[in-house]
Amino acid sequence: MPKISTIIFAILLCICHAKAQSPYYAGGRSNALADAGLGLKDIWAVHNNPSQLAWLQNSGAGIWAERKFNIKELSSGAFTAAFPIQKGKGGTLGGGLYIFGGTPYFQQQKYTLAYGLKLGKFVSGGIGLHAINTRLSEPYGSNLTALGDISVVYKINPKTEISLLFWNIVPIKISAYQNERLPQIIRFGANHKLSKNVFIIGEAAHEIKKKTSIKLGLETGSGFIISLLLFSAYMQVRKNALANRQIRKFLFSK
């Protein structure tokens, strides 16, 4: 039987993941830009913003992983793949897997099917369907939940665009205890290309009945294709970071 401290740690992981990682942001570029990924046109749009898939011209696949504070319990990893299926019309289908937690005591897996389509010369829309499996050690077992998101991108001009995404359209119940439900989150983002090599991006994420988090990112480099040659500077302001502080206190106060 796991120790009480292990159970408490698993609960804190759930809180942290629900509060700060609900949309399951993924990809190295998005991660470097404070997870302000709504405006990024790459294969990681499967996880970050399906409406951006509509602007992809080629198929692709990728793998991403991180370990915060070099702690196994705070590990995340993801796989993604995207395939244009309606060339000329901007229809792209994508799929992906996201995993959070690297221990037998807690792990969460998200399976995603996403589709993006051009709705006009300057507008695209997208939809994501997700199956989320949350597993705790015995005797708690696991829970499988399905949800969806919808999104839209509008190009104001060749250098500026705005994005809107509604995560968890219907408030899905995950537990009868205290009528617990997955969070509903509205994300609004804007990005602007200042020059050939300078790109700024911002995003506000508002969880229903909670506070709003604001993310700002600046990217500069010789190009955006080879991410290893990019230098990224970012600033992130989270007003609802209580869960993260609780985890740090739990880990480092001993």
N, C-alpha and C positions, 0 to 999 in steps of 0.2 A: 504493500500500500504506500503510495507516495507521501512524503512528508507534508506537513501543513504549509511549510514555506514554499514548497513546489506548487501546491494548489493555489496559494495566494499569488504567486508569480504568474501562473497561467491566467488567472482572472485579470491581473493587471495588463497582461499582454492583450487580452480580449478588449479591454477598455481602450488601450492605446491604439489598437488596430481599428476599432470602430470609430474613434474620435478623429484620428489623424490620417488614417489610410483607407477610409471607406471606399473611395473610388478606385483604389488599387493603382495608383500612378506607377508607370513602369518605363524603363529605358534610360540609358546613361545620360542622354542629352536633356531630357525632361528633368531627371534627378538633379543635374547640375544647375538647372534653372529654377530651383526651389519647387519643383513639381508643378510649375506653371506650364502645363503641356497642352492646353486647349488649342494654341496657335501653331503647333508643330505639324508639318506635313511629312510624316514618315510612317514606317510600318507599325510603330508603337501606338499609332492612332487607334489601333484595335482596342487598346486598354484606356487610352487617354481621351480620345474624342473621335468616334466613328465617322462623323461628318467630314473629317479631314481625309479619310480614305478616298473620297471621290476625286481628289486631285492627284493621286498617284498614277504614274505612267507605266511602272514596271513592277513585276512580282518581286517579293523579297521575304526573308525570314531572319530572325535574330534571337539571341539569348542574352539575358541580363541577370546579374546577381549582385547583392550587397550584403554586408554584415555590419550592422551598426555597433560601434564600440568594440568590435571584434568579439561579440557575444553570439553564440550559436542560436540562442533563443530569439534573438532579434534579426534573424536572417530572412531575406526575401529573395525570390528568384522568379523569373518569368520567361516564357517563350511566346513568340508571335510569328505569324505568317500572313501575308496579304497577296491577293491575286486579282488583277483587273479582269473582269468577266464581260464587260460591255465597253470595249475600247471605242473612244469617240463620244461616248455618252457619259463617261465618268462613273460607271458602276464598278465598285470594288468590294470583294468579299474577303473577310479576314477571320482568323481564329487564333485563340491564345490560351495559355495556362499561366496562372499566377499562384505562387505558393508563399505563405508567410508562416514562420515558425519552423524550427528544425529539431524538435525533440519529440519523444513519444508522448509527452504530457499534453502538448498543444500543437495543432497545425491547422491551417486554413487554406483551402484550395479553391480557386475560382476558375471555372471553365467558361470561355467567352466565344460567342459567334457574333460577328459584327458586319454591317453592310453600310457603305456610303454611296450616295448618288448625287450627281449634279442636278439641281433643280432649275438652273438657269446659268447665264454667263458669269454671274457674280455670287451665286447662292448654291450651297450644297446642304444636304441633310443626311442624317445617319441614325442608325438604331443599333443597340447592343443588347444581346440576350445573355444572361449569366446564370450559371448554376454554382452555388457556393456551398462547399462542404466543410463544416467545422467539426474537428475531432478533438476530444479530450480523453485523457486516460480513464480506464475503468474505475468506478462503475458508471461514469457519465456518458460514455458512448459518443455518437456523432449525430449531426443534424444537417440535412440537405435542404437548401432554400433556393428558389428561382426568382429572378427579378429582371427588370429591363431598364434601359435608359434611352433617351432621345436627344438629338443634338442638331444644331444648325450653325453654319458659317456664312457670313456675309462679307464680301470684299468691298470696302468703301472706295478704295482706289488701288492701283497696282502695288502700293507700299503699305497699305493699312487695312486691317480686317478685324472684325469682332466675332466672337463665338459665344454660344449659349448651350449649356447641357443640363438636363434634368435627370439626376441619378435616382433610381428606385421610384419609378412613376407611381406605383401603388404601394402604400406602406405595408410591407410584408412582415407578418408576425413570425418571430423565430422561437418564441417561448411563451407558454401560458403564464409563467411566473411574472407577475406585475405587468402583464400584457406587453412584453418586450418585443420591439420591432426594429428592423434595420433602419438606419437613418435615411431620411430623404434630403438630398443635397442639390441645391441650384448653384451652378458654376457659370460665371460670366468672365470672359477674357477678351483682351485686346492686344494686338501686336503691331509693331511698326518697324519698317526697315529704314533706318536713318541713312545708311549708305550701303555700298556694295558689301562691306565687311562688318557692319555694325547693325545688330538686331536687338530690339528691346521688346519685352513681353511682360504682361501683368495679368493677374487673375484674382477674382474674389469668389470665395466659396462660402455659401451660407447654408448651414444645416437648419432645417425647420425646427423652430423653438430653441435654437441655440445661437451662439454668437458667430460672427463672420470672420474668416481668416483671409488675409491679403498676402499675395505673393508677387514679387517683382524680380525680374531677371534681365541681365544684360549679357549679350554674347558678341564676341569680336574675334576675327580670325581671317585667314586667307580664303576660307571656303567653309560651307556647312556640310559637305558630303563626308569628308574624313573627320570624324568627330575627335580623333586623337590629336589633331592639329589645332583644335579650337581651344581658346581660353575663355572660360565662362566665369562671370562674377554674378553673384546672386544675393538677394536680400529677401528674407522671409519674415513676415510678422504674423504670428498666430496668437490670437486673443484667447483661444480655448485650448492651451497647451497644458492643462492641469494634469492630464493622464501621463504625459511625457515626464513631467517633473516628479510624479509619484513613482514612476519606474526608476528614474535616476536615484531618487532617495532610497528606494528599496535595495538597489544594487550596490550603492557605494556608502551607505551609512553603517555598514557592519565593520 
